[in-house]
């Protein structure tokens, strides 16, 4: 084409237009859009002929070298400003045609031409003919790029624009990734990464030209693609085909395709799970044929054993367990033997985990001789290290299942405690600790051989070695008898107290853990801990720095709580109480959390009067001085006040004044925390007889019902509810008649916490003090409650339903029932179901005869939703009223008869549920005639295919069987048990099986009499 020809003949041609000044605030007129490629070429030629070479400027940014460079990418643009539109076509940095005003996009951004479908959409279909290209015509792939030095993007404003990925795909600007692969069908998805593995399925090759191996490979690829990306039915079929044909495909063909897929980094959890399922199935089928691939599979799967994701680790263990069962123990040992003394610790780590899985799959006794040999290896310490690590992983993996093999496992690794290599000694002590932890509280006799080396070791070692030995002893001491535990604790405590001052964080963590374990052991006395351990413990660990160390903070708190279990609450609180007034907030919170846990576990009986004053003073100080409001101080304050009980009375006025002051704080979280504290201490205030203070709090909270933050409003409502609960409706300040109208508009608040607390408060008032409020106000609340039936949280819906029952009990069911029946007409299913539940609750509260007439009358409305709602209401009604159902069986029988012969499946399904609840309520109450009638209506429905419908029908028939007796129902069942059609037999056998499970003895007299002599049982006839 002309542009490329000019470019090739005149490489040094300067295409720069005449320079002129530009004003940034003046918009240049955009050139008219170029319509076709021929126009582009003709205009470009005219531009080239008319352009004069411009004199070069001194600015180095605008210079173009006279001599051509070796690479065109090295040339810099030479224009002062980048023109737009067609003016840019004469530049050394021309514009991409896609960004020109109205230009036709000759190429997709992915590098391919626009497909015919896109062109058909862009161009008119009538009045045009698609011409065939001339013979010998070879298209130029990128005519525009041959003019470019550096491709540049532009738009009407000259700015940079990112294309949206979805837009790019929809406009043909990205390569289409197929989802319909030939021979596979429509997939759920097909990712770009899948092309690397399954691309050959879409290359359009003729299968008749391919060899047998290639055809087999393609078949496996299709099946794997169906499993990985297909729909559930497609996946199920493909999985079965892979399993059934595994031996025909062969291990080589299968694993050469599956293992690279499993190693793909972009594999999602679901895809990995499906591939693991494939490997599990084919391992079972291939059996010993898998042996040549054992090492390859292990290389792929072993890294999964140390994956961060729990499910990846589980799936890795599953594959290795099945591989061990298929390949056999001897082959697994032979395959993994070289990795045992590998120089790379990563390889040894994964190998030890794999061996542990093999041991759990094939049994520890089978692997024990091999482990003994490895742990006593003279050749390399790496082998001994790996052998001990295997036993450690066996303990972690199998838990208490190691108990039968504990003695053998301990004896295996006992000599390694005195190994010359420090790493081996360390991992041995850790392995013994893991075994002791797995065996707890049994198995101390198995550790007799290692006790002496362990106690010698803690005197000889320092650093990491000592930490490992201490950790091991910490797990062994709780297994001992009390007198031995006391002796060994005193021995090890000397070392522990010495290490209290260790700067190593890991050592501190282990020391704390061991102290906790020793303190919890039965033989260790409180006197010993109080005199020997507590002074050093509090001096070393109860310091400010510990509160800032998140790793050891939790361990310090837990160890202190464990020590308190032995030495008593007063001893610990006495030492911690001064921490509550410390300058460091983190340290104060650590103290409050510890006191909360200690007091919650042990109570406050031991706390003296003086200590009690200091404790309340410290808690109040910590509560007032906090800068970050969280639940630690709130829980601590509430727990201490509740534990002290009546002893809190002298401090309540101070506590309430603090609460009132903080309720007026400008910070929302402070106000919320104060309201939550009222909820925690309301019961104690009531027990202390502080009715005046509670009335004052109630009035203040009532005034704050206009709170704008929903979290705070929810807490205020919760506090009001707790006050109403303990004070009582009649004594409540403000009066209920003033409080309830303020709550009605709050019911419209959509925040879950506000909704839950408001409905709970309204429900309590309706339950205990409905007479204080007018019926009209209750009806207004009923209308507001209907919206609550749409709430996402189940607790809100349940509270709303219960409140309907309370209101109906207060003002009578008629008005409430009208509101609820009207709500059955709404479209939203959840709302209708909750309405049905509410109707059932109203019927239970106000007796069924007040509800049933209106409910049955509503069934006459010829609207599907209403009728289904009525049936659902009847279902809940009869479920709630139980034996009272016998009085209403004959009344509802015609309605159920109509529903059970309705064409709508949901009608029959719900009616079957109603029958079930009626039948279960009427067992032994003389309603068998109606139940047999219902059975006649239910039996034709057992051939339904919908799982929901058939389940409800079967439930109904089983309930009737309990009501009328197994014999009558079995007379219906015998007819279909041996029908020639499987679809007929299936539901009948389901009925028979459930009857056999529940009533096998009652069925005996009803088995049919068989006339043939060889099947005749005379003794049964005599017994019957």
Long-range contacts (C-beta under 8 A, 24 or more apart in sequence): 1-41, 1-140, 1-143, 2-41, 2-44, 2-45, 3-40, 3-41, 3-44, 3-45, 3-143, 3-146, 3-147, 4-140, 4-143, 4-146, 4-147, 6-44, 6-45, 6-48, 7-146, 7-147, 11-68, 12-66, 12-68, 13-48, 14-51, 14-53, 14-54, 14-64, 14-78, 15-47, 15-48, 15-51, 15-90, 15-91, 15-92, 16-51, 16-53, 16-54, 16-64, 16-78, 16-79, 16-91, 16-92, 17-51, 17-54, 17-79, 17-83, 17-87, 17-90, 18-52, 18-54, 19-54, 19-57, 19-80, 22-80, 22-81, 28-83, 28-84, 30-84, 30-85, 30-101, 30-156, 31-84, 31-85, 31-86, 31-87, 31-101, 32-85, 32-86, 33-85, 33-86, 33-100, 33-101, 33-102, 33-103, 34-86, 34-89, 34-97, 34-100, 34-102, 34-103, 35-102, 35-104, 36-104, 37-104, 37-106, 37-143, 40-89, 40-97, 40-144, 43-86, 43-89, 44-89, 44-90, 44-147, 47-89, 47-90, 48-90, 51-90, 64-92, 72-149, 73-149, 73-150, 75-149, 75-150, 76-149, 76-150, 77-149, 77-150, 77-152, 82-152, 82-154, 82-158, 84-154, 84-155, 84-156, 84-158, 88-154, 89-147, 92-149, 93-148, 93-149, 93-150, 93-152, 94-144, 94-147, 94-148, 94-152, 95-152, 95-153, 95-154, 96-144, 96-151, 96-152, 96-153, 96-154, 97-144, 99-153, 99-154, 99-155, 99-161, 100-154, 101-156, 105-173, 106-143, 106-144, 107-142, 108-172, 108-173, 108-174, 108-175, 109-163, 109-168, 109-173, 109-174, 110-173, 110-174, 110-175, 111-175, 112-175, 114-172, 115-172, 118-171, 118-172, 178-202, 181-222, 181-225, 183-218, 183-222, 184-222, 184-225, 184-226, 184-230, 185-226, 185-230, 185-234, 186-231, 187-225, 187-226, 187-229, 187-230, 187-231, 187-234, 188-229, 188-230, 188-231, 189-229, 190-229, 191-229, 191-266, 193-264, 193-266, 194-225, 194-228, 194-229, 197-221, 197-257, 197-260, 197-261, 197-264, 198-224, 198-225, 201-225, 213-253, 216-249, 216-253, 217-253, 217-257, 219-249, 220-249, 220-253, 220-254, 220-257, 221-257, 224-257, 224-258, 224-261, 224-275, 224-278, 227-274, 227-275, 227-277, 227-278, 228-261, 228-271, 228-274, 228-275, 229-271, 235-274, 239-277, 239-278, 239-281, 242-278, 242-281, 242-282, 243-281, 243-282, 243-284, 243-285, 244-285, 246-281, 246-282, 246-285, 246-286, 247-285, 247-286, 247-289, 250-289, 251-286, 251-289, 251-290, 251-292, 251-293, 252-292, 252-293, 254-282, 254-286, 255-290, 255-293, 255-296, 255-297, 259-296, 259-297, 259-300, 262-300, 262-301, 263-300, 269-309, 269-311, 269-312, 272-312, 272-315, 273-311, 273-315, 276-315, 276-318, 276-319, 279-319, 279-322, 280-318, 280-319, 280-322, 283-319, 283-322, 283-323, 283-325, 283-326, 284-322, 284-326, 286-326, 287-326, 288-326, 288-327, 288-328, 290-323, 290-326, 290-327, 291-327, 291-328, 291-331, 294-323, 294-327, 294-331, 294-332, 294-335, 295-335, 297-323, 298-323, 298-335, 298-336, 298-354, 301-354, 302-350, 302-351, 302-353, 302-354, 303-350, 305-350, 305-353, 305-354, 305-357, 306-349, 306-350, 306-353, 317-357, 317-397, 320-354, 320-357, 320-358, 320-361, 321-357, 321-358, 321-360, 321-361, 322-361, 324-357, 324-358, 324-361, 324-362, 325-361, 325-362, 329-358, 329-362, 329-366, 329-367, 332-358, 333-370, 340-374, 340-382, 340-383, 340-386, 340-387, 341-377, 341-379, 341-380, 341-382, 341-383, 341-386, 342-382, 343-382, 348-382, 348-385, 348-386, 348-389, 349-389, 351-386, 352-386, 352-389, 352-390, 352-392, 352-393, 353-393, 355-390, 355-393, 356-390, 356-393, 356-394, 356-396, 356-397, 356-398, 357-397, 359-390, 359-394, 359-398, 360-394, 360-397, 360-398, 360-401, 364-394, 364-398, 364-402, 364-405, 364-408, 364-409, 365-405, 365-408, 368-405, 368-408, 368-409, 368-412, 371-409, 371-412, 372-412, 375-412, 375-413, 375-415, 375-416, 376-415, 381-419, 381-420, 381-421, 381-423, 381-424, 384-416, 384-419, 384-421, 384-424, 385-421, 385-423, 385-424, 385-427, 387-412, 387-413, 388-413, 388-416, 388-424, 388-427, 388-428, 388-431, 389-427, 389-431, 391-431, 391-435, 392-427, 392-430, 392-431, 392-434, 392-435, 395-431, 395-434, 395-435, 395-437, 395-438, 396-434, 396-438, 398-438, 399-438, 400-438, 400-439, 402-435, 402-438, 402-439, 403-438, 403-439, 403-442, 403-443, 406-435, 406-439, 406-443, 406-446, 407-445, 407-446, 409-435, 410-435, 410-446, 410-447, 410-449, 410-450, 411-449, 414-449, 414-450, 414-453, 417-450, 417-453, 417-454, 417-457, 418-453, 422-464, 422-465, 425-457, 425-461, 425-465, 425-468, 426-464, 426-465, 426-468, 427-468, 429-454, 429-457, 429-465, 429-468, 429-469, 429-471, 429-472, 430-468, 430-471, 430-472, 432-472, 432-475, 432-476, 433-468, 433-471, 433-472, 433-474, 433-475, 433-476, 434-475, 436-472, 436-475, 436-476, 436-479, 437-475, 439-479, 440-475, 440-478, 440-479, 441-478, 441-479, 442-479, 443-479, 444-476, 444-479, 444-480, 444-481, 447-476, 447-479, 451-476, 451-488, 455-488, 455-491, 455-492, 458-492, 458-495, 459-495, 463-504, 463-507, 464-506, 466-495, 466-499, 466-507, 467-504, 467-506, 467-507, 467-510, 470-495, 470-496, 470-499, 470-510, 470-511, 470-514, 471-510, 471-513, 471-514, 473-514, 474-510, 474-513, 474-514, 474-517, 474-518, 475-517, 477-517, 477-518, 477-521, 478-517, 478-520, 478-521, 480-521, 480-523, 481-523, 482-521, 482-522, 482-523, 483-523, 484-523, 485-518, 485-521, 485-522, 485-523, 485-524, 486-521, 486-523, 486-524, 486-525, 486-528, 487-523, 489-518, 489-521, 489-523, 489-524, 489-528, 490-528, 490-532, 492-518, 493-518, 493-532, 493-533, 497-532, 497-533, 497-536, 500-536, 500-537, 500-539, 500-540, 500-541, 501-540, 505-549, 505-551, 505-552, 508-541, 508-552, 509-551, 509-552, 509-555, 512-541, 512-552, 512-555, 512-556, 512-558, 512-559, 513-555, 513-559, 515-559, 515-563, 516-555, 516-558, 516-559, 516-562, 516-563, 519-559, 519-562, 519-563, 519-565, 519-566, 520-562, 520-565, 524-566, 525-566, 526-566, 526-567, 526-568, 529-563, 529-566, 529-567, 530-567, 530-571, 533-563, 534-563, 534-567, 534-571, 534-575, 537-563, 538-575, 542-575, 542-576, 542-579, 544-582, 544-584, 544-586, 544-587, 546-590, 547-584, 547-586, 547-587, 547-589, 547-590, 548-586, 553-590, 556-590, 557-590, 557-593, 557-594, 557-597, 560-594, 560-598, 561-594, 561-597, 561-598, 561-601, 564-598, 564-601, 564-602, 565-601, 565-602, 568-602, 568-606, 569-598, 569-599, 569-602, 569-603, 569-604, 569-606, 569-607, 570-606, 570-607, 570-608, 570-611, 572-598, 573-598, 573-599, 573-607, 573-611, 573-615, 574-611, 577-611, 577-614, 577-615, 577-618, 578-614, 578-618, 579-618, 580-615, 580-618, 580-619, 580-621, 580-622, 581-617, 581-618, 581-621, 581-622, 585-625, 585-626, 585-627, 585-628, 588-622, 588-625, 588-626, 589-622, 589-626, 589-630, 589-632, 589-633, 591-618, 591-622, 592-619, 592-622, 592-632, 592-633, 592-636, 592-637, 593-632, 593-636, 595-619, 595-636, 595-640, 596-632, 596-635, 596-636, 596-639, 596-640, 599-639, 599-640, 599-643, 600-639, 600-643, 603-643, 604-640, 604-643, 604-644, 604-645, 604-647, 607-644, 612-644, 612-647, 615-640, 616-640, 616-644, 616-648, 616-651, 616-655, 620-651, 620-654, 620-655, 620-658, 623-658, 624-658, 624-662, 629-667, 629-669, 629-670, 629-672, 629-673, 633-673, 634-673, 634-676, 634-677, 634-680, 637-677, 637-680, 637-681, 638-677, 638-680, 638-681, 641-680, 641-681, 641-684, 642-680, 642-681, 642-683, 642-684, 644-684, 645-684, 645-687, 646-687, 646-688, 648-681, 648-684, 648-688, 649-688, 649-689, 649-690, 652-684, 652-685, 652-688, 652-690, 652-693, 653-693, 655-681, 656-685, 656-690, 656-693, 656-696, 656-697, 659-697, 660-696, 660-697, 660-700, 663-700, 663-701, 663-704, 668-709, 668-711, 668-712, 671-704, 671-707, 671-709, 671-712, 671-715, 672-709, 672-711, 672-712, 672-715, 673-715, 675-701, 675-712, 675-715, 675-716, 675-718, 675-719, 676-715, 676-718, 676-719, 678-719, 678-722, 678-723, 679-715, 679-718, 679-719, 679-721, 679-722, 682-719, 682-722, 682-723, 682-725, 682-726, 683-722, 683-726, 685-726, 686-726, 686-727, 691-727, 691-731, 694-723, 694-726, 694-727, 694-733, 695-727, 695-731, 695-733, 696-733, 697-723, 698-723, 698-727, 698-732, 698-733, 698-734, 699-733, 699-734, 702-734, 702-738, 702-739, 702-742, 705-742, 705-743, 705-746, 710-749, 710-751, 710-753, 710-754, 711-751, 711-753, 713-746, 713-749, 713-751, 713-754, 714-751, 714-753, 714-754, 714-756, 714-757, 715-753, 717-743, 717-746, 717-754, 717-757, 717-758, 717-761, 718-757, 720-761, 721-757, 721-760, 721-761, 721-764, 724-761, 724-764, 724-765, 725-764, 728-768, 729-765, 729-768, 729-769, 729-772, 730-769, 735-772, 736-765, 736-769, 736-772, 736-773, 737-772, 737-773, 739-765, 740-765, 740-772, 740-773, 740-777, 740-781, 741-777, 744-777, 744-780, 744-781, 744-784, 747-781, 747-784, 747-785, 747-787, 747-788, 748-784, 748-787, 752-791, 752-792, 752-793, 752-796, 755-788, 755-791, 755-793, 755-796, 756-793, 756-795, 756-796, 756-799, 759-785, 759-788, 759-796, 759-799, 759-800, 759-803, 760-799, 762-803, 763-799, 763-802, 763-803, 763-806, 766-803, 766-806, 766-807, 766-809, 766-810, 767-806, 770-806, 770-807, 770-809, 770-810, 770-811, 771-810, 775-811, 775-815, 778-807, 778-810, 778-811, 779-811, 779-815, 779-816, 779-819, 781-807, 782-807, 782-815, 782-816, 782-819, 783-819, 786-819, 786-823, 786-831, 786-835, 789-823, 789-830, 789-831, 789-834, 789-835, 789-838, 790-828, 790-830, 790-831, 790-834, 797-830, 797-834, 800-834, 800-838, 801-834, 801-837, 801-838, 801-841, 802-841, 804-838, 804-841, 804-842, 805-838, 805-841, 805-842, 805-844, 805-845, 806-845, 808-842, 808-845, 808-846, 809-845, 809-846, 812-846, 813-842, 813-843, 813-845, 813-846, 813-850, 813-851, 814-850, 814-854, 816-842, 817-842, 817-850, 817-851, 817-854, 817-855, 818-854, 821-854, 821-855, 821-858, 824-858, 824-865, 824-866, 824-869, 824-870, 824-873, 825-863, 825-865, 825-866, 826-865, 827-865, 832-865, 832-868, 832-869, 832-872, 833-872, 835-869, 835-873, 836-869, 836-872, 836-873, 836-875, 836-876, 837-876, 839-873, 839-876, 839-877, 840-873, 840-875, 840-876, 840-877, 840-879, 840-880, 841-876, 841-880, 843-873, 843-877, 843-880, 843-881, 844-877, 844-880, 844-881, 848-877, 848-881, 848-884, 848-887, 848-888, 849-888, 851-877, 852-877, 852-888, 852-891, 852-892, 856-891, 856-892, 856-895, 859-895, 864-904, 864-906, 867-899, 867-907, 868-906, 868-907, 868-910, 871-899, 871-907, 871-910, 871-911, 871-913, 871-914, 872-910, 874-914, 875-910, 875-913, 875-914, 875-917, 878-914, 878-917, 878-918, 878-921, 879-917, 881-921, 882-921, 883-921, 883-922, 883-925, 884-921, 885-917, 885-918, 885-921, 885-922, 886-921, 886-922, 886-925, 886-926, 886-927, 889-918, 889-922, 889-927, 889-930, 890-930, 892-918, 893-930, 893-933, 893-934, 896-934, 896-937, 897-933, 897-937, 900-934, 900-937, 900-938, 900-941, 901-937, 905-944, 905-946, 905-949, 908-941, 908-944, 908-949, 908-953, 909-946, 909-948, 909-949, 909-952, 909-953, 910-952, 912-938, 912-941, 912-949, 912-952, 912-953, 912-955, 912-956, 913-952, 913-955, 913-956, 915-956, 915-959, 915-960, 916-952, 916-955, 916-956, 916-958, 916-959, 917-959, 919-956, 919-959, 919-960, 919-962, 919-963, 920-959, 920-962, 920-963, 922-963, 923-962, 923-963, 927-963, 928-963, 928-964, 928-965, 931-960, 931-963, 931-964, 932-960, 932-964, 932-968, 934-960, 935-960, 935-964, 935-968, 935-969, 935-972, 939-972, 942-987, 942-988, 942-991, 943-983, 943-984, 943-987, 950-987, 954-987, 954-990, 954-991, 954-994, 957-991, 958-991, 958-994, 958-995, 958-998, 961-995, 961-998, 961-999, 962-998, 965-1002, 966-995, 966-999, 966-1002, 966-1003, 966-1006, 967-1002, 967-1005, 967-1006, 969-995, 970-995, 970-1003, 970-1006, 971-1006, 974-1008
